[in-house]
């Protein structure tokens, strides 16, 4: 298909832009289910070269009547797509359900269909370099592997909490997993990872990645890797933030999180940076970092918002003034964006600095949007679809602050890319669209020979970081560096913290 559209469709009033290449004519036709042309639009734009193709954009936003349609231009046709009031409801449900499927330490029951499995990883874990053992069951398997890592866990939990904050009503729908219940499963595990002095262990996993087996079949020793200040900062921030969401429904749980946040923050403030690298003999995901300044910033801000005490406010306000405010990233490697979003609640100069920070960052993103609607062209990093969802979240926040439609339209284009308006023509969410990603680097899916639904692929990655990518994608431009094979972990793995910003993006766009 050389006419790329959002394969899940569009709401009636949404901007609708197709990206087209191939044997085109000067007229774009919109066909109904019977093949009748219900609209004809001129194709006037000059072609733009991007990722090896000459493409044109066609705006068919005038199509607002509910129905199922196909676009035709010359000899090219699009996949059929709906225009409907709520075209993304089932996808949002599946994206949230993914977190239940990823649960560790408890039975995943018949709700998961063939992906049901008994409780896994329930044995005691050994603290690296000692003979001390701890009970750290629970949480979510991070990705296609079964490790559990504090740094990305904090991002995933924060995204889901923001999704609920932005649009709680959408999560009250029958059949949709109660999102605060699901986030609590992760938070309860995170609490177990805190040391008595307030420091937080970086991760728990086996020493190496296992084969393509089900989670309860991984029987190697569980190892708790050493503490880091990145994990401790993220933990303090996430616990302080989360406590505000549970205070009305479970004051006891909220109090536990507040107390844990205070101990983590105290350790953080009294400690020089401890940056994580895998210890000798451990080769699972590292989630290392070059700096912990962004984690400290986020922790200061969340503590100030939650507690309001002078020591926390002073630390937050000074950190905001000293921060690099050119960008507001929402990735696990740079958490400044989360500090900014919560900093809007501080009031006074700090809130105004955060407001301008959001708007400047959003404006910069809009200035970089390419023909496919995303902000990256020359290089796409591992997990590029996370970055695209993150950009959508930031643009949504700018729209919420200003109600300027350009920000909302920018956020919508991030969604359209993920669901089909991209140079490889995939819907990057498994189980959805006319051409869904179907062979993820995800152990249960490979073990069972069935693709678990509702998972966002990492997407195109131009670095050729696995053997499969190097074999099949050499010479491809950045946007086409994707292959739907489970062996390509650098382009087609899944992660809880890739699903989570897409949940927030969809929640915000359906507000």
Secondary structure, DSSP 8 states (H G I E B T S, - for coil): --EE--TT-B-TTS--EEEE-SS--SEEEEE-TTS-EEEEEE--S--EEETTEEEEEEE-TT--S-EEEEEEETTEE---EEE-S-TTHHHHHHHHHHHHHTB-SS-B-GGGGGG-B---S-S-EEETTSS-EE----SB--BSS--EEHHHHHHHHHHHHHHHHH-GGGGGSTTS--HHHHHHHHHHHHHHTB-TTS-BB-EEE-SS---S--GGG--S--EE--B-HHHHHHHHHHHHHHHHHHTTT-HHHHHHHHHHHHHHHHHHHTS--------TT--S-----S--HHHHHHHHHHHHHHH--HHHHHHHHHHHHHS--S----BTTB-HHHHHHHHTTS-HHHHHHHHHHHHHHHHHHHHH--TTS-S--S---TTHHHHHHHHHHHHHHHHHHH--HHHHHHHHHHHHHHTT-STT--BSBTT-SSSB----B-HHHHHHTS--SS-BB----TT--SHHHHHHHTT--GGG-----TT-HHHHBBBHHHHHHHHHHHHHHT-
